[in-house]
Amino acid sequence: MNEWNNMKIRVSGDNVKTWLNGEIMTDELIGKGKGLIMLQIHSGGGIKVRWNNIRLTELPE
């Protein structure tokens, strides 16, 4: 609480890998989605969320 988390997301085609505070996370459904980039949280208990230092970098093929 009251600290920033670090999230890294790497997308190559429909292959998506995510890391939260250096720990790899998996969700096979993410790569099947189509559309825009969205930032989402799950509801619960009056959670307050802020986004900070968002950077998008195109990776070489």
PDBQT receptor file of N, H, CA, C and O in Angstrom, charges set to zero:
ATOM      1  N   MET A   1       0.835  -1.172   0.000  1.00  0.00    +0.000 N 
ATOM      2  CA  MET A   1       0.000   0.000   0.000  1.00  0.00    +0.000 C 
ATOM      3  C   MET A   1       0.885   1.242   0.000  1.00  0.00    +0.000 C 
ATOM      4  O   MET A   1       1.937   1.273   0.637  1.00  0.00    +0.000 OA
ATOM      5  N   ASN A   2       0.439   2.259  -0.724  1.00  0.00    +0.000 N 
ATOM      6  H   ASN A   2      -0.417   2.234  -1.241  1.00  0.00    +0.000 HD
ATOM      7  CA  ASN A   2       1.153   3.527  -0.844  1.00  0.00    +0.000 C 
ATOM      8  C   ASN A   2       2.509   3.390  -1.519  1.00  0.00    +0.000 C 
ATOM      9  O   ASN A   2       3.391   4.223  -1.307  1.00  0.00    +0.000 OA
ATOM     10  N   GLU A   3       2.689   2.350  -2.331  1.00  0.00    +0.000 N 
ATOM     11  H   GLU A   3       1.973   1.673  -2.504  1.00  0.00    +0.000 HD
ATOM     12  CA  GLU A   3       3.913   2.173  -3.103  1.00  0.00    +0.000 C 
ATOM     13  C   GLU A   3       3.532   1.858  -4.544  1.00  0.00    +0.000 C 
ATOM     14  O   GLU A   3       2.458   1.315  -4.802  1.00  0.00    +0.000 OA
ATOM     15  N   TRP A   4       4.407   2.196  -5.478  1.00  0.00    +0.000 N 
ATOM     16  H   TRP A   4       5.280   2.637  -5.269  1.00  0.00    +0.000 HD
ATOM     17  CA  TRP A   4       4.168   1.916  -6.886  1.00  0.00    +0.000 C 
ATOM     18  C   TRP A   4       4.541   0.478  -7.197  1.00  0.00    +0.000 C 
ATOM     19  O   TRP A   4       5.537  -0.035  -6.686  1.00  0.00    +0.000 OA
ATOM     20  N   ASN A   5       3.739  -0.176  -8.040  1.00  0.00    +0.000 N 
ATOM     21  H   ASN A   5       2.930   0.241  -8.455  1.00  0.00    +0.000 HD
ATOM     22  CA  ASN A   5       4.095  -1.465  -8.615  1.00  0.00    +0.000 C 
ATOM     23  C   ASN A   5       4.719  -1.201  -9.974  1.00  0.00    +0.000 C 
ATOM     24  O   ASN A   5       4.482  -0.157 -10.583  1.00  0.00    +0.000 OA
ATOM     25  N   ASN A   6       5.519  -2.152 -10.449  1.00  0.00    +0.000 N 
ATOM     26  H   ASN A   6       5.712  -3.000  -9.954  1.00  0.00    +0.000 HD
ATOM     27  CA  ASN A   6       6.133  -2.049 -11.756  1.00  0.00    +0.000 C 
ATOM     28  C   ASN A   6       5.546  -3.147 -12.641  1.00  0.00    +0.000 C 
ATOM     29  O   ASN A   6       5.648  -4.327 -12.308  1.00  0.00    +0.000 OA
ATOM     30  N   MET A   7       4.933  -2.772 -13.760  1.00  0.00    +0.000 N 
ATOM     31  H   MET A   7       4.850  -1.813 -14.031  1.00  0.00    +0.000 HD
ATOM     32  CA  MET A   7       4.359  -3.746 -14.660  1.00  0.00    +0.000 C 
ATOM     33  C   MET A   7       4.986  -3.611 -16.023  1.00  0.00    +0.000 C 
ATOM     34  O   MET A   7       5.101  -2.510 -16.560  1.00  0.00    +0.000 OA
ATOM     35  N   LYS A   8       5.399  -4.746 -16.590  1.00  0.00    +0.000 N 
ATOM     36  H   LYS A   8       5.306  -5.641 -16.153  1.00  0.00    +0.000 HD
ATOM     37  CA  LYS A   8       5.986  -4.797 -17.928  1.00  0.00    +0.000 C 
ATOM     38  C   LYS A   8       5.108  -5.722 -18.764  1.00  0.00    +0.000 C 
ATOM     39  O   LYS A   8       4.717  -6.797 -18.311  1.00  0.00    +0.000 OA
ATOM     40  N   ILE A   9       4.801  -5.296 -19.988  1.00  0.00    +0.000 N 
ATOM     41  H   ILE A   9       5.119  -4.422 -20.356  1.00  0.00    +0.000 HD
ATOM     42  CA  ILE A   9       3.981  -6.086 -20.894  1.00  0.00    +0.000 C 
ATOM     43  C   ILE A   9       4.710  -6.166 -22.222  1.00  0.00    +0.000 C 
ATOM     44  O   ILE A   9       5.130  -5.143 -22.764  1.00  0.00    +0.000 OA
ATOM     45  N   ARG A  10       4.864  -7.382 -22.755  1.00  0.00    +0.000 N 
ATOM     46  H   ARG A  10       4.522  -8.212 -22.315  1.00  0.00    +0.000 HD
ATOM     47  CA  ARG A  10       5.491  -7.562 -24.061  1.00  0.00    +0.000 C 
ATOM     48  C   ARG A  10       4.504  -8.278 -24.965  1.00  0.00    +0.000 C 
ATOM     49  O   ARG A  10       4.000  -9.351 -24.633  1.00  0.00    +0.000 OA
ATOM     50  N   VAL A  11       4.232  -7.662 -26.125  1.00  0.00    +0.000 N 
ATOM     51  H   VAL A  11       4.642  -6.790 -26.394  1.00  0.00    +0.000 HD
ATOM     52  CA  VAL A  11       3.267  -8.212 -27.080  1.00  0.00    +0.000 C 
ATOM     53  C   VAL A  11       3.972  -8.454 -28.402  1.00  0.00    +0.000 C 
ATOM     54  O   VAL A  11       4.607  -7.552 -28.947  1.00  0.00    +0.000 OA
ATOM     55  N   SER A  12       3.861  -9.671 -28.917  1.00  0.00    +0.000 N 
ATOM     56  H   SER A  12       3.345 -10.404 -28.474  1.00  0.00    +0.000 HD
ATOM     57  CA  SER A  12       4.381 -10.016 -30.237  1.00  0.00    +0.000 C 
ATOM     58  C   SER A  12       3.291 -10.827 -30.934  1.00  0.00    +0.000 C 
ATOM     59  O   SER A  12       3.100 -12.005 -30.634  1.00  0.00    +0.000 OA
ATOM     60  N   GLY A  13       2.575 -10.191 -31.867  1.00  0.00    +0.000 N 
ATOM     61  H   GLY A  13       2.729  -9.233 -32.110  1.00  0.00    +0.000 HD
ATOM     62  CA  GLY A  13       1.421 -10.848 -32.478  1.00  0.00    +0.000 C 
ATOM     63  C   GLY A  13       0.376 -11.115 -31.417  1.00  0.00    +0.000 C 
ATOM     64  O   GLY A  13      -0.061 -10.193 -30.728  1.00  0.00    +0.000 OA
ATOM     65  N   ASP A  14      -0.037 -12.388 -31.276  1.00  0.00    +0.000 N 
ATOM     66  H   ASP A  14       0.318 -13.137 -31.835  1.00  0.00    +0.000 HD
ATOM     67  CA  ASP A  14      -1.002 -12.704 -30.221  1.00  0.00    +0.000 C 
ATOM     68  C   ASP A  14      -0.332 -13.324 -28.996  1.00  0.00    +0.000 C 
ATOM     69  O   ASP A  14      -1.006 -13.877 -28.128  1.00  0.00    +0.000 OA
ATOM     70  N   ASN A  15       0.988 -13.230 -28.930  1.00  0.00    +0.000 N 
ATOM     71  H   ASN A  15       1.536 -12.781 -29.636  1.00  0.00    +0.000 HD
ATOM     72  CA  ASN A  15       1.742 -13.713 -27.771  1.00  0.00    +0.000 C 
ATOM     73  C   ASN A  15       1.957 -12.551 -26.802  1.00  0.00    +0.000 C 
ATOM     74  O   ASN A  15       2.639 -11.580 -27.132  1.00  0.00    +0.000 OA
ATOM     75  N   VAL A  16       1.381 -12.652 -25.622  1.00  0.00    +0.000 N 
ATOM     76  H   VAL A  16       0.827 -13.440 -25.354  1.00  0.00    +0.000 HD
ATOM     77  CA  VAL A  16       1.473 -11.589 -24.620  1.00  0.00    +0.000 C 
ATOM     78  C   VAL A  16       2.121 -12.145 -23.358  1.00  0.00    +0.000 C 
ATOM     79  O   VAL A  16       1.691 -13.173 -22.835  1.00  0.00    +0.000 OA
ATOM     80  N   LYS A  17       3.162 -11.461 -22.866  1.00  0.00    +0.000 N 
ATOM     81  H   LYS A  17       3.512 -10.625 -23.291  1.00  0.00    +0.000 HD
ATOM     82  CA  LYS A  17       3.798 -11.823 -21.597  1.00  0.00    +0.000 C 
ATOM     83  C   LYS A  17       3.712 -10.613 -20.676  1.00  0.00    +0.000 C 
ATOM     84  O   LYS A  17       3.933  -9.483 -21.111  1.00  0.00    +0.000 OA
ATOM     85  N   THR A  18       3.398 -10.843 -19.423  1.00  0.00    +0.000 N 
ATOM     86  H   THR A  18       3.219 -11.761 -19.069  1.00  0.00    +0.000 HD
ATOM     87  CA  THR A  18       3.318  -9.748 -18.461  1.00  0.00    +0.000 C 
ATOM     88  C   THR A  18       4.138 -10.085 -17.223  1.00  0.00    +0.000 C 
ATOM     89  O   THR A  18       4.238 -11.244 -16.820  1.00  0.00    +0.000 OA
ATOM     90  N   TRP A  19       4.718  -9.057 -16.633  1.00  0.00    +0.000 N 
ATOM     91  H   TRP A  19       4.637  -8.116 -16.961  1.00  0.00    +0.000 HD
ATOM     92  CA  TRP A  19       5.470  -9.182 -15.397  1.00  0.00    +0.000 C 
ATOM     93  C   TRP A  19       4.940  -8.137 -14.413  1.00  0.00    +0.000 C 
ATOM     94  O   TRP A  19       4.689  -6.993 -14.793  1.00  0.00    +0.000 OA
ATOM     95  N   LEU A  20       4.775  -8.523 -13.178  1.00  0.00    +0.000 N 
ATOM     96  H   LEU A  20       4.979  -9.451 -12.869  1.00  0.00    +0.000 HD
ATOM     97  CA  LEU A  20       4.383  -7.592 -12.124  1.00  0.00    +0.000 C 
ATOM     98  C   LEU A  20       5.469  -7.634 -11.064  1.00  0.00    +0.000 C 
ATOM     99  O   LEU A  20       5.692  -8.666 -10.431  1.00  0.00    +0.000 OA
ATOM    100  N   ASN A  21       6.140  -6.513 -10.873  1.00  0.00    +0.000 N 
ATOM    101  H   ASN A  21       5.959  -5.674 -11.387  1.00  0.00    +0.000 HD
ATOM    102  CA  ASN A  21       7.257  -6.410  -9.928  1.00  0.00    +0.000 C 
ATOM    103  C   ASN A  21       8.295  -7.502 -10.165  1.00  0.00    +0.000 C 
ATOM    104  O   ASN A  21       8.825  -8.093  -9.224  1.00  0.00    +0.000 OA
ATOM    105  N   GLY A  22       8.578  -7.763 -11.465  1.00  0.00    +0.000 N 
ATOM    106  H   GLY A  22       8.148  -7.283 -12.229  1.00  0.00    +0.000 HD
ATOM    107  CA  GLY A  22       9.610  -8.721 -11.837  1.00  0.00    +0.000 C 
ATOM    108  C   GLY A  22       9.158 -10.176 -11.895  1.00  0.00    +0.000 C 
ATOM    109  O   GLY A  22       9.922 -11.034 -12.336  1.00  0.00    +0.000 OA
ATOM    110  N   GLU A  23       7.943 -10.471 -11.463  1.00  0.00    +0.000 N 
ATOM    111  H   GLU A  23       7.322  -9.773 -11.105  1.00  0.00    +0.000 HD
ATOM    112  CA  GLU A  23       7.423 -11.843 -11.467  1.00  0.00    +0.000 C 
ATOM    113  C   GLU A  23       6.553 -12.044 -12.697  1.00  0.00    +0.000 C 
ATOM    114  O   GLU A  23       5.617 -11.280 -12.931  1.00  0.00    +0.000 OA
ATOM    115  N   ILE A  24       6.864 -13.089 -13.497  1.00  0.00    +0.000 N 
ATOM    116  H   ILE A  24       7.624 -13.709 -13.307  1.00  0.00    +0.000 HD
ATOM    117  CA  ILE A  24       6.085 -13.330 -14.714  1.00  0.00    +0.000 C 
ATOM    118  C   ILE A  24       4.683 -13.795 -14.353  1.00  0.00    +0.000 C 
ATOM    119  O   ILE A  24       4.488 -14.580 -13.425  1.00  0.00    +0.000 OA
ATOM    120  N   MET A  25       3.714 -13.295 -15.105  1.00  0.00    +0.000 N 
ATOM    121  H   MET A  25       3.873 -12.658 -15.860  1.00  0.00    +0.000 HD
ATOM    122  CA  MET A  25       2.311 -13.671 -14.921  1.00  0.00    +0.000 C 
ATOM    123  C   MET A  25       1.797 -14.166 -16.263  1.00  0.00    +0.000 C 
ATOM    124  O   MET A  25       2.284 -13.724 -17.304  1.00  0.00    +0.000 OA
ATOM    125  N   THR A  26       0.839 -15.060 -16.267  1.00  0.00    +0.000 N 
ATOM    126  H   THR A  26       0.443 -15.419 -15.421  1.00  0.00    +0.000 HD
ATOM    127  CA  THR A  26       0.303 -15.557 -17.526  1.00  0.00    +0.000 C 
ATOM    128  C   THR A  26      -1.210 -15.460 -17.538  1.00  0.00    +0.000 C 
ATOM    129  O   THR A  26      -1.874 -15.654 -16.520  1.00  0.00    +0.000 OA
ATOM    130  N   ASP A  27      -1.733 -15.158 -18.702  1.00  0.00    +0.000 N 
ATOM    131  H   ASP A  27      -1.194 -15.000 -19.530  1.00  0.00    +0.000 HD
ATOM    132  CA  ASP A  27      -3.175 -15.152 -18.931  1.00  0.00    +0.000 C 
ATOM    133  C   ASP A  27      -3.367 -15.412 -20.413  1.00  0.00    +0.000 C 
ATOM    134  O   ASP A  27      -3.228 -14.500 -21.228  1.00  0.00    +0.000 OA
ATOM    135  N   GLU A  28      -3.685 -16.649 -20.767  1.00  0.00    +0.000 N 
ATOM    136  H   GLU A  28      -3.798 -17.390 -20.104  1.00  0.00    +0.000 HD
ATOM    137  CA  GLU A  28      -3.771 -17.041 -22.168  1.00  0.00    +0.000 C 
ATOM    138  C   GLU A  28      -4.848 -16.287 -22.934  1.00  0.00    +0.000 C 
ATOM    139  O   GLU A  28      -4.770 -16.199 -24.159  1.00  0.00    +0.000 OA
ATOM    140  N   LEU A  29      -5.846 -15.742 -22.255  1.00  0.00    +0.000 N 
ATOM    141  H   LEU A  29      -5.910 -15.813 -21.260  1.00  0.00    +0.000 HD
ATOM    142  CA  LEU A  29      -6.924 -15.032 -22.948  1.00  0.00    +0.000 C 
ATOM    143  C   LEU A  29      -6.494 -13.660 -23.452  1.00  0.00    +0.000 C 
ATOM    144  O   LEU A  29      -7.093 -13.137 -24.392  1.00  0.00    +0.000 OA
ATOM    145  N   ILE A  30      -5.476 -13.070 -22.851  1.00  0.00    +0.000 N 
ATOM    146  H   ILE A  30      -4.989 -13.494 -22.088  1.00  0.00    +0.000 HD
ATOM    147  CA  ILE A  30      -5.069 -11.719 -23.234  1.00  0.00    +0.000 C 
ATOM    148  C   ILE A  30      -4.707 -11.655 -24.711  1.00  0.00    +0.000 C 
ATOM    149  O   ILE A  30      -5.134 -10.732 -25.405  1.00  0.00    +0.000 OA
ATOM    150  N   GLY A  31      -3.934 -12.609 -25.208  1.00  0.00    +0.000 N 
ATOM    151  H   GLY A  31      -3.587 -13.359 -24.645  1.00  0.00    +0.000 HD
ATOM    152  CA  GLY A  31      -3.480 -12.585 -26.587  1.00  0.00    +0.000 C 
ATOM    153  C   GLY A  31      -4.583 -12.780 -27.604  1.00  0.00    +0.000 C 
ATOM    154  O   GLY A  31      -4.378 -12.517 -28.789  1.00  0.00    +0.000 OA
ATOM    155  N   LYS A  32      -5.745 -13.234 -27.176  1.00  0.00    +0.000 N 
ATOM    156  H   LYS A  32      -5.912 -13.448 -26.213  1.00  0.00    +0.000 HD
ATOM    157  CA  LYS A  32      -6.847 -13.464 -28.106  1.00  0.00    +0.000 C 
ATOM    158  C   LYS A  32      -7.704 -12.220 -28.296  1.00  0.00    +0.000 C 
ATOM    159  O   LYS A  32      -8.578 -12.200 -29.163  1.00  0.00    +0.000 OA
ATOM    160  N   GLY A  33      -7.467 -11.183 -27.499  1.00  0.00    +0.000 N 
ATOM    161  H   GLY A  33      -6.757 -11.199 -26.794  1.00  0.00    +0.000 HD
ATOM    162  CA  GLY A  33      -8.250  -9.962 -27.613  1.00  0.00    +0.000 C 
ATOM    163  C   GLY A  33      -7.837  -9.146 -28.824  1.00  0.00    +0.000 C 
ATOM    164  O   GLY A  33      -6.732  -9.307 -29.343  1.00  0.00    +0.000 OA
ATOM    165  N   LYS A  34      -8.721  -8.273 -29.273  1.00  0.00    +0.000 N 
ATOM    166  H   LYS A  34      -9.619  -8.142 -28.852  1.00  0.00    +0.000 HD
ATOM    167  CA  LYS A  34      -8.435  -7.379 -30.394  1.00  0.00    +0.000 C 
ATOM    168  C   LYS A  34      -8.862  -5.981 -30.000  1.00  0.00    +0.000 C 
ATOM    169  O   LYS A  34      -9.853  -5.799 -29.293  1.00  0.00    +0.000 OA
ATOM    170  N   GLY A  35      -8.116  -5.000 -30.456  1.00  0.00    +0.000 N 
ATOM    171  H   GLY A  35      -7.311  -5.147 -31.030  1.00  0.00    +0.000 HD
ATOM    172  CA  GLY A  35      -8.544  -3.632 -30.202  1.00  0.00    +0.000 C 
ATOM    173  C   GLY A  35      -7.454  -2.764 -29.623  1.00  0.00    +0.000 C 
ATOM    174  O   GLY A  35      -6.269  -2.962 -29.892  1.00  0.00    +0.000 OA
ATOM    175  N   LEU A  36      -7.864  -1.815 -28.837  1.00  0.00    +0.000 N 
ATOM    176  H   LEU A  36      -8.826  -1.654 -28.619  1.00  0.00    +0.000 HD
ATOM    177  CA  LEU A  36      -6.980  -0.797 -28.278  1.00  0.00    +0.000 C 
ATOM    178  C   LEU A  36      -6.331  -1.249 -26.982  1.00  0.00    +0.000 C 
ATOM    179  O   LEU A  36      -6.707  -2.271 -26.408  1.00  0.00    +0.000 OA
ATOM    180  N   ILE A  37      -5.370  -0.492 -26.537  1.00  0.00    +0.000 N 
ATOM    181  H   ILE A  37      -5.064   0.338 -27.003  1.00  0.00    +0.000 HD
ATOM    182  CA  ILE A  37      -4.736  -0.732 -25.236  1.00  0.00    +0.000 C 
ATOM    183  C   ILE A  37      -5.657  -0.174 -24.157  1.00  0.00    +0.000 C 
ATOM    184  O   ILE A  37      -6.124   0.961 -24.251  1.00  0.00    +0.000 OA
ATOM    185  N   MET A  38      -5.911  -0.986 -23.130  1.00  0.00    +0.000 N 
ATOM    186  H   MET A  38      -5.531  -1.907 -23.054  1.00  0.00    +0.000 HD
ATOM    187  CA  MET A  38      -6.760  -0.550 -22.026  1.00  0.00    +0.000 C 
ATOM    188  C   MET A  38      -6.056  -0.820 -20.707  1.00  0.00    +0.000 C 
ATOM    189  O   MET A  38      -5.312  -1.792 -20.583  1.00  0.00    +0.000 OA
ATOM    190  N   LEU A  39      -6.283   0.017 -19.746  1.00  0.00    +0.000 N 
ATOM    191  H   LEU A  39      -6.888   0.807 -19.847  1.00  0.00    +0.000 HD
ATOM    192  CA  LEU A  39      -5.780  -0.185 -18.393  1.00  0.00    +0.000 C 
ATOM    193  C   LEU A  39      -6.966  -0.564 -17.526  1.00  0.00    +0.000 C 
ATOM    194  O   LEU A  39      -7.963   0.157 -17.486  1.00  0.00    +0.000 OA
ATOM    195  N   GLN A  40      -6.867  -1.687 -16.835  1.00  0.00    +0.000 N 
ATOM    196  H   GLN A  40      -6.057  -2.272 -16.868  1.00  0.00    +0.000 HD
ATOM    197  CA  GLN A  40      -8.014  -2.216 -16.111  1.00  0.00    +0.000 C 
ATOM    198  C   GLN A  40      -7.593  -2.670 -14.722  1.00  0.00    +0.000 C 
ATOM    199  O   GLN A  40      -6.480  -3.153 -14.518  1.00  0.00    +0.000 OA
ATOM    200  N   ILE A  41      -8.500  -2.504 -13.779  1.00  0.00    +0.000 N 
ATOM    201  H   ILE A  41      -9.405  -2.112 -13.945  1.00  0.00    +0.000 HD
ATOM    202  CA  ILE A  41      -8.352  -3.098 -12.460  1.00  0.00    +0.000 C 
ATOM    203  C   ILE A  41      -9.638  -3.845 -12.149  1.00  0.00    +0.000 C 
ATOM    204  O   ILE A  41     -10.677  -3.587 -12.758  1.00  0.00    +0.000 OA
ATOM    205  N   HIS A  42      -9.569  -4.748 -11.221  1.00  0.00    +0.000 N 
ATOM    206  H   HIS A  42      -8.726  -4.958 -10.726  1.00  0.00    +0.000 HD
ATOM    207  CA  HIS A  42     -10.764  -5.451 -10.779  1.00  0.00    +0.000 C 
ATOM    208  C   HIS A  42     -11.330  -4.701  -9.581  1.00  0.00    +0.000 C 
ATOM    209  O   HIS A  42     -10.577  -4.204  -8.743  1.00  0.00    +0.000 OA
ATOM    210  N   SER A  43     -12.632  -4.619  -9.499  1.00  0.00    +0.000 N 
ATOM    211  H   SER A  43     -13.244  -5.022 -10.179  1.00  0.00    +0.000 HD
ATOM    212  CA  SER A  43     -13.273  -3.837  -8.447  1.00  0.00    +0.000 C 
ATOM    213  C   SER A  43     -13.104  -4.501  -7.088  1.00  0.00    +0.000 C 
ATOM    214  O   SER A  43     -12.843  -5.699  -6.981  1.00  0.00    +0.000 OA
ATOM    215  N   GLY A  44     -13.258  -3.700  -6.083  1.00  0.00    +0.000 N 
ATOM    216  H   GLY A  44     -13.470  -2.726  -6.170  1.00  0.00    +0.000 HD
ATOM    217  CA  GLY A  44     -13.225  -4.251  -4.736  1.00  0.00    +0.000 C 
ATOM    218  C   GLY A  44     -12.786  -3.252  -3.699  1.00  0.00    +0.000 C 
ATOM    219  O   GLY A  44     -11.768  -2.580  -3.861  1.00  0.00    +0.000 OA
ATOM    220  N   GLY A  45     -13.538  -3.156  -2.655  1.00  0.00    +0.000 N 
ATOM    221  H   GLY A  45     -14.365  -3.703  -2.523  1.00  0.00    +0.000 HD
ATOM    222  CA  GLY A  45     -13.157  -2.463  -1.428  1.00  0.00    +0.000 C 
ATOM    223  C   GLY A  45     -12.649  -1.046  -1.549  1.00  0.00    +0.000 C 
ATOM    224  O   GLY A  45     -11.754  -0.662  -0.797  1.00  0.00    +0.000 OA
ATOM    225  N   GLY A  46     -13.180  -0.251  -2.460  1.00  0.00    +0.000 N 
ATOM    226  H   GLY A  46     -13.908  -0.563  -3.071  1.00  0.00    +0.000 HD
ATOM    227  CA  GLY A  46     -12.768   1.148  -2.539  1.00  0.00    +0.000 C 
ATOM    228  C   GLY A  46     -11.326   1.342  -2.980  1.00  0.00    +0.000 C 
ATOM    229  O   GLY A  46     -10.659   2.276  -2.534  1.00  0.00    +0.000 OA
ATOM    230  N   ILE A  47     -10.836   0.458  -3.861  1.00  0.00    +0.000 N 
ATOM    231  H   ILE A  47     -11.377  -0.301  -4.224  1.00  0.00    +0.000 HD
ATOM    232  CA  ILE A  47      -9.460   0.555  -4.351  1.00  0.00    +0.000 C 
ATOM    233  C   ILE A  47      -9.276   1.861  -5.118  1.00  0.00    +0.000 C 
ATOM    234  O   ILE A  47     -10.135   2.246  -5.911  1.00  0.00    +0.000 OA
ATOM    235  N   LYS A  48      -8.158   2.539  -4.882  1.00  0.00    +0.000 N 
ATOM    236  H   LYS A  48      -7.461   2.226  -4.237  1.00  0.00    +0.000 HD
ATOM    237  CA  LYS A  48      -7.784   3.721  -5.648  1.00  0.00    +0.000 C 
ATOM    238  C   LYS A  48      -6.546   3.357  -6.467  1.00  0.00    +0.000 C 
ATOM    239  O   LYS A  48      -5.572   2.827  -5.933  1.00  0.00    +0.000 OA
ATOM    240  N   VAL A  49      -6.594   3.643  -7.747  1.00  0.00    +0.000 N 
ATOM    241  H   VAL A  49      -7.385   4.073  -8.181  1.00  0.00    +0.000 HD
ATOM    242  CA  VAL A  49      -5.495   3.288  -8.640  1.00  0.00    +0.000 C 
ATOM    243  C   VAL A  49      -5.045   4.526  -9.400  1.00  0.00    +0.000 C 
ATOM    244  O   VAL A  49      -5.865   5.324  -9.853  1.00  0.00    +0.000 OA
ATOM    245  N   ARG A  50      -3.737   4.675  -9.532  1.00  0.00    +0.000 N 
ATOM    246  H   ARG A  50      -3.070   4.027  -9.164  1.00  0.00    +0.000 HD
ATOM    247  CA  ARG A  50      -3.151   5.740 -10.335  1.00  0.00    +0.000 C 
ATOM    248  C   ARG A  50      -2.136   5.110 -11.269  1.00  0.00    +0.000 C 
ATOM    249  O   ARG A  50      -1.454   4.156 -10.895  1.00  0.00    +0.000 OA
ATOM    250  N   TRP A  51      -2.031   5.635 -12.481  1.00  0.00    +0.000 N 
ATOM    251  H   TRP A  51      -2.584   6.410 -12.784  1.00  0.00    +0.000 HD
ATOM    252  CA  TRP A  51      -1.054   5.162 -13.448  1.00  0.00    +0.000 C 
ATOM    253  C   TRP A  51       0.039   6.219 -13.547  1.00  0.00    +0.000 C 
ATOM    254  O   TRP A  51      -0.236   7.418 -13.499  1.00  0.00    +0.000 OA
ATOM    255  N   ASN A  52       1.283   5.759 -13.687  1.00  0.00    +0.000 N 
ATOM    256  H   ASN A  52       1.505   4.785 -13.727  1.00  0.00    +0.000 HD
ATOM    257  CA  ASN A  52       2.423   6.670 -13.658  1.00  0.00    +0.000 C 
ATOM    258  C   ASN A  52       3.474   6.200 -14.664  1.00  0.00    +0.000 C 
ATOM    259  O   ASN A  52       3.734   5.001 -14.768  1.00  0.00    +0.000 OA
ATOM    260  N   ASN A  53       4.070   7.117 -15.395  1.00  0.00    +0.000 N 
ATOM    261  H   ASN A  53       3.858   8.091 -15.311  1.00  0.00    +0.000 HD
ATOM    262  CA  ASN A  53       5.192   6.821 -16.293  1.00  0.00    +0.000 C 
ATOM    263  C   ASN A  53       4.889   5.706 -17.283  1.00  0.00    +0.000 C 
ATOM    264  O   ASN A  53       5.659   4.751 -17.385  1.00  0.00    +0.000 OA
ATOM    265  N   ILE A  54       3.792   5.805 -18.007  1.00  0.00    +0.000 N 
ATOM    266  H   ILE A  54       3.167   6.581 -17.924  1.00  0.00    +0.000 HD
ATOM    267  CA  ILE A  54       3.440   4.800 -19.007  1.00  0.00    +0.000 C 
ATOM    268  C   ILE A  54       4.264   5.085 -20.267  1.00  0.00    +0.000 C 
ATOM    269  O   ILE A  54       4.268   6.202 -20.784  1.00  0.00    +0.000 OA
ATOM    270  N   ARG A  55       4.959   4.050 -20.748  1.00  0.00    +0.000 N 
ATOM    271  H   ARG A  55       4.956   3.143 -20.328  1.00  0.00    +0.000 HD
ATOM    272  CA  ARG A  55       5.788   4.180 -21.955  1.00  0.00    +0.000 C 
ATOM    273  C   ARG A  55       5.456   3.038 -22.912  1.00  0.00    +0.000 C 
ATOM    274  O   ARG A  55       5.323   1.888 -22.494  1.00  0.00    +0.000 OA
ATOM    275  N   LEU A  56       5.322   3.360 -24.193  1.00  0.00    +0.000 N 
ATOM    276  H   LEU A  56       5.430   4.295 -24.533  1.00  0.00    +0.000 HD
ATOM    277  CA  LEU A  56       5.141   2.360 -25.233  1.00  0.00    +0.000 C 
ATOM    278  C   LEU A  56       6.392   2.384 -26.121  1.00  0.00    +0.000 C 
ATOM    279  O   LEU A  56       6.819   3.442 -26.582  1.00  0.00    +0.000 OA
ATOM    280  N   THR A  57       6.962   1.215 -26.348  1.00  0.00    +0.000 N 
ATOM    281  H   THR A  57       6.615   0.355 -25.974  1.00  0.00    +0.000 HD
ATOM    282  CA  THR A  57       8.148   1.102 -27.169  1.00  0.00    +0.000 C 
ATOM    283  C   THR A  57       7.929   0.035 -28.222  1.00  0.00    +0.000 C 
ATOM    284  O   THR A  57       7.609  -1.104 -27.883  1.00  0.00    +0.000 OA
ATOM    285  N   GLU A  58       8.092   0.376 -29.492  1.00  0.00    +0.000 N 
ATOM    286  H   GLU A  58       8.352   1.302 -29.767  1.00  0.00    +0.000 HD
ATOM    287  CA  GLU A  58       7.990  -0.614 -30.544  1.00  0.00    +0.000 C 
ATOM    288  C   GLU A  58       9.296  -1.391 -30.606  1.00  0.00    +0.000 C 
ATOM    289  O   GLU A  58      10.372  -0.805 -30.725  1.00  0.00    +0.000 OA
ATOM    290  N   LEU A  59       9.195  -2.710 -30.525  1.00  0.00    +0.000 N 
ATOM    291  H   LEU A  59       8.321  -3.186 -30.428  1.00  0.00    +0.000 HD
ATOM    292  CA  LEU A  59      10.378  -3.566 -30.541  1.00  0.00    +0.000 C 
ATOM    293  C   LEU A  59      10.733  -3.946 -31.961  1.00  0.00    +0.000 C 
ATOM    294  O   LEU A  59       9.840  -4.093 -32.795  1.00  0.00    +0.000 OA
ATOM    295  N   PRO A  60      12.028  -4.111 -32.265  1.00  0.00    +0.000 N 
ATOM    296  CA  PRO A  60      12.418  -4.540 -33.612  1.00  0.00    +0.000 C 
ATOM    297  C   PRO A  60      11.917  -5.944 -33.897  1.00  0.00    +0.000 C 
ATOM    298  O   PRO A  60      11.817  -6.771 -32.991  1.00  0.00    +0.000 OA
ATOM    299  N   GLU A  61      11.602  -6.212 -35.162  1.00  0.00    +0.000 N 
ATOM    300  H   GLU A  61      11.684  -5.539 -35.898  1.00  0.00    +0.000 HD
ATOM    301  CA  GLU A  61      11.102  -7.539 -35.533  1.00  0.00    +0.000 C 
ATOM    302  C   GLU A  61      12.213  -8.538 -35.670  1.00  0.00    +0.000 C 
ATOM    303  O   GLU A  61      11.962  -9.703 -35.978  1.00  0.00    +0.000 OA
TER     304      GLU A  61
